[in-house]
Amino acid sequence: MFNSIEETIRFIESEKIPIIDVRVIDLLGRWHHISIPSSGAGELFESGIPFDSSSIPGFRGVNCGDMCLSPDVKSAFLDPFTEMPTLVFICQIIEADTGEGLGEDPRSVLVRAEKLLKDKLDADSMWLPEIEFYLFDEASYGTGKTFGFFDFVSKEAETETGFIHPPTGGYHAIPPSDAAFDLRNEIIVLAQNAGIPIRYHHHEVGPYGQHEVEMMLASPLAAADNVMKLKYIIRMAALERGLAATFMPKPLYDEAGSGMHFHQFLSRNGVSLFWDEKGEYSHMSELGFHFIAGVLEHAPSLVAITNPSTNSFKRLVPGFEAPTKRFFGLANRSAAIRIPKYDDVPALKRFEFRPPDATCNPYLAIAAQMLAGMDGAERKLDPTALGYGPFDDNVDKWPLSKRKRLKDIPADLATAVDALDKDRKFLTKDGVFSDSLIDRHIEFARKYLTDISKHPVPREMELYFDI
């Protein structure tokens, strides 16, 4: 929104903005915020705002919790949901005494990854996330000593209107079956007002209110910021209409899951470095293949970061266009990496990593994918030689003996976390990720795995109660 502190201060004064809201992401991917009167803007931009990081998941212990939040003026947007005009800034966490970026701060991790890419390859990186989500008219859930339940209601499934989606038939549906068309229109207008460029939106496959909003290409930091802004806008716009939005990968049994695919490429002077006019396979360059190989080679550990919830792996199952095998292909939606047939031009040549979902921390997810690709480039990995394709047919229809030769994406979070624990050097070798950050990420994942494993679930009652 702004390019300088001076420009920001002038806007606050001219528009008489009374409140400044500063936001920071925790390790798990949730926003936290502190608000100040705009009279404190000068001090905020000069020295940041102090806060106790020990109370936010993933950061320092109580013995060394004093940190400062440093706002990024380029991330600013006016919050469309507050009663008083409120200017929001996304922040990085800095040490209170030295002013240096905190090693465990996810946004600082991505800044370091971007700098490393520039230093090593003299390249920029472009990212396009696709966000899928469900909208429910009612959402209730809870657990206790003697109960455990969830109950979601979608009016799109009610037959009284006469307009309902057939099973898996919601893709690109139109009103009146598409009940949230006006809400999505509102969302994209609010998103664009907040500085998020939008490509399109539509109803997704899921017949119980599944939707997608796709953003335009942006730099790594801007793309991650846009994910956080858009999730906030979707939730709040839905809430104002009495709806509940969830980005859970698999909220409903045997229905389409919600992912967050990441389109990505390197560029220099406005041309994709993944483009090769003479490239025999979809004009993909040698560098592009190296990046594909790096991402697929490290995919078992990557998904511990890009798919960090136990629910993530309920989506990564056969039969729902969610990838379960490590291979790439041209326009192949069963592939972990898809090379789009459209946009086959020098400025936009790219690939799409399809496993991730929106329970991830977008800063860590983008940084990890970038480092995996860079590792593939440094080692000149060949995806075909490693058995990663290309395969352009539906591998689910292959004979079992042939399918077994494909390498798996982890089928559960425990397997992914173990892979990350063993395969972390590509993340830490250049100081982008710290071992302590990865250790904390693994600690949280294993804590949730233990928690989930101890709770009886309703389906177990149906299967075992009367035995």
Secondary structure in CASP SS format (residue, H / E / C, confidence):
PFRMAT SS
TARGET T0000
AUTHOR 0000-0000-0000
METHOD secondary structure of the structure
MODEL  1
M C 1.00
F C 1.00
N C 1.00
S C 1.00
I H 1.00
E H 1.00
E H 1.00
T H 1.00
I H 1.00
R H 1.00
F H 1.00
I H 1.00
E H 1.00
S H 1.00
E C 1.00
K C 1.00
I C 1.00
P C 1.00
I E 1.00
I E 1.00
D E 1.00
V E 1.00
R E 1.00
V E 1.00
I E 1.00
D C 1.00
L C 1.00
L C 1.00
G C 1.00
R C 1.00
W E 1.00
H E 1.00
H E 1.00
I E 1.00
S E 1.00
I E 1.00
P E 1.00
S H 1.00
S H 1.00
G H 1.00
A H 1.00
G H 1.00
E H 1.00
L H 1.00
F H 1.00
E H 1.00
S H 1.00
G C 1.00
I E 1.00
P E 1.00
F E 1.00
D E 1.00
S H 1.00
S H 1.00
S H 1.00
I C 1.00
P C 1.00
G C 1.00
F C 1.00
R C 1.00
G C 1.00
V H 1.00
N H 1.00
C H 1.00
G C 1.00
D E 1.00
M E 1.00
C E 1.00
L E 1.00
S E 1.00
P E 1.00
D E 1.00
V E 1.00
K E 1.00
S E 1.00
A E 1.00
F E 1.00
L E 1.00
D C 1.00
P C 1.00
F C 1.00
T C 1.00
E C 1.00
M C 1.00
P C 1.00
T E 1.00
L E 1.00
V E 1.00
F E 1.00
I E 1.00
C E 1.00
Q E 1.00
I E 1.00
I E 1.00
E E 1.00
A C 1.00
D C 1.00
T C 1.00
G C 1.00
E C 1.00
G E 1.00
L C 1.00
G C 1.00
E C 1.00
D C 1.00
P H 1.00
R H 1.00
S H 1.00
V H 1.00
L H 1.00
V H 1.00
R H 1.00
A H 1.00
E H 1.00
K H 1.00
L H 1.00
L H 1.00
K H 1.00
D H 1.00
K H 1.00
L H 1.00
D C 1.00
A C 1.00
D E 1.00
S E 1.00
M E 1.00
W E 1.00
L E 1.00
P E 1.00
E E 1.00
I E 1.00
E E 1.00
F E 1.00
Y E 1.00
L E 1.00
F E 1.00
D C 1.00
E E 1.00
A E 1.00
S E 1.00
Y E 1.00
G E 1.00
T E 1.00
G C 1.00
K C 1.00
T C 1.00
F C 1.00
G E 1.00
F E 1.00
F E 1.00
D E 1.00
F E 1.00
V E 1.00
S C 1.00
K H 1.00
E H 1.00
A H 1.00
E C 1.00
T H 1.00
E H 1.00
T H 1.00
G C 1.00
F C 1.00
I C 1.00
H C 1.00
P C 1.00
P C 1.00
T C 1.00
G C 1.00
G C 1.00
Y C 1.00
H C 1.00
A C 1.00
I C 1.00
P C 1.00
P C 1.00
S C 1.00
D C 1.00
A C 1.00
A C 1.00
F H 1.00
D H 1.00
L H 1.00
R H 1.00
N H 1.00
E H 1.00
I H 1.00
I H 1.00
V H 1.00
L H 1.00
A H 1.00
Q H 1.00
N H 1.00
A C 1.00
G C 1.00
I C 1.00
P C 1.00
I E 1.00
R E 1.00
Y E 1.00
H E 1.00
H E 1.00
H E 1.00
E C 1.00
V C 1.00
G C 1.00
P C 1.00
Y C 1.00
G C 1.00
Q E 1.00
H E 1.00
E E 1.00
V E 1.00
E E 1.00
M E 1.00
M C 1.00
L C 1.00
A E 1.00
S C 1.00
P H 1.00
L H 1.00
A H 1.00
A H 1.00
A H 1.00
D H 1.00
N H 1.00
V H 1.00
M H 1.00
K H 1.00
L H 1.00
K H 1.00
Y H 1.00
I H 1.00
I H 1.00
R H 1.00
M H 1.00
A H 1.00
A H 1.00
L H 1.00
E H 1.00
R C 1.00
G C 1.00
L C 1.00
A E 1.00
A E 1.00
T E 1.00
F C 1.00
M C 1.00
P C 1.00
K C 1.00
P C 1.00
L C 1.00
Y C 1.00
D C 1.00
E C 1.00
A C 1.00
G C 1.00
S C 1.00
G C 1.00
M C 1.00
H C 1.00
F E 1.00
H E 1.00
Q E 1.00
F E 1.00
L E 1.00
S E 1.00
R E 1.00
N C 1.00
G C 1.00
V E 1.00
S E 1.00
L C 1.00
F C 1.00
W E 1.00
D C 1.00
E C 1.00
K C 1.00
G C 1.00
E C 1.00
Y C 1.00
S C 1.00
H C 1.00
M E 1.00
S C 1.00
E H 1.00
L H 1.00
G H 1.00
F H 1.00
H H 1.00
F H 1.00
I H 1.00
A H 1.00
G H 1.00
V H 1.00
L H 1.00
E H 1.00
H C 1.00
A H 1.00
P H 1.00
S H 1.00
L H 1.00
V H 1.00
A H 1.00
I H 1.00
T H 1.00
N C 1.00
P C 1.00
S C 1.00
T C 1.00
N C 1.00
S H 1.00
F H 1.00
K H 1.00
R H 1.00
L C 1.00
V C 1.00
P C 1.00
G C 1.00
F C 1.00
E C 1.00
A C 1.00
P C 1.00
T C 1.00
K E 1.00
R C 1.00
F C 1.00
F E 1.00
G E 1.00
L E 1.00
A C 1.00
N C 1.00
R C 1.00
S C 1.00
A C 1.00
A C 1.00
I E 1.00
R E 1.00
I E 1.00
P C 1.00
K C 1.00
Y C 1.00
D C 1.00
D C 1.00
V C 1.00
P C 1.00
A C 1.00
L C 1.00
K C 1.00
R C 1.00
F E 1.00
E E 1.00
F E 1.00
R C 1.00
P C 1.00
P C 1.00
D C 1.00
A C 1.00
T C 1.00
C C 1.00
N C 1.00
P H 1.00
Y H 1.00
L H 1.00
A H 1.00
I H 1.00
A H 1.00
A H 1.00
Q H 1.00
M H 1.00
L H 1.00
A H 1.00
G H 1.00
M H 1.00
D H 1.00
G H 1.00
A H 1.00
E H 1.00
R C 1.00
K C 1.00
L C 1.00
D C 1.00
P C 1.00
T C 1.00
A C 1.00
L C 1.00
G C 1.00
Y C 1.00
G C 1.00
P C 1.00
F C 1.00
D C 1.00
D C 1.00
N C 1.00
V H 1.00
D H 1.00
K H 1.00
W C 1.00
P C 1.00
L H 1.00
S H 1.00
K H 1.00
R H 1.00
K C 1.00
R C 1.00
L C 1.00
K C 1.00
D E 1.00
I C 1.00
P C 1.00
A C 1.00
D C 1.00
L H 1.00
A H 1.00
T H 1.00
A H 1.00
V H 1.00
D H 1.00
A H 1.00
L H 1.00
D H 1.00
K H 1.00
D C 1.00
R C 1.00
K H 1.00
F H 1.00
L H 1.00
T H 1.00
K C 1.00
D C 1.00
G C 1.00
V C 1.00
F C 1.00
S C 1.00
D H 1.00
S H 1.00
L H 1.00
I H 1.00
D H 1.00
R H 1.00
H H 1.00
I H 1.00
E H 1.00
F H 1.00
A H 1.00
R H 1.00
K H 1.00
Y H 1.00
L H 1.00
T H 1.00
D H 1.00
I H 1.00
S H 1.00
K H 1.00
H C 1.00
P C 1.00
V C 1.00
P H 1.00
R H 1.00
E H 1.00
M H 1.00
E H 1.00
L H 1.00
Y H 1.00
F C 1.00
D C 1.00
I C 1.00
END
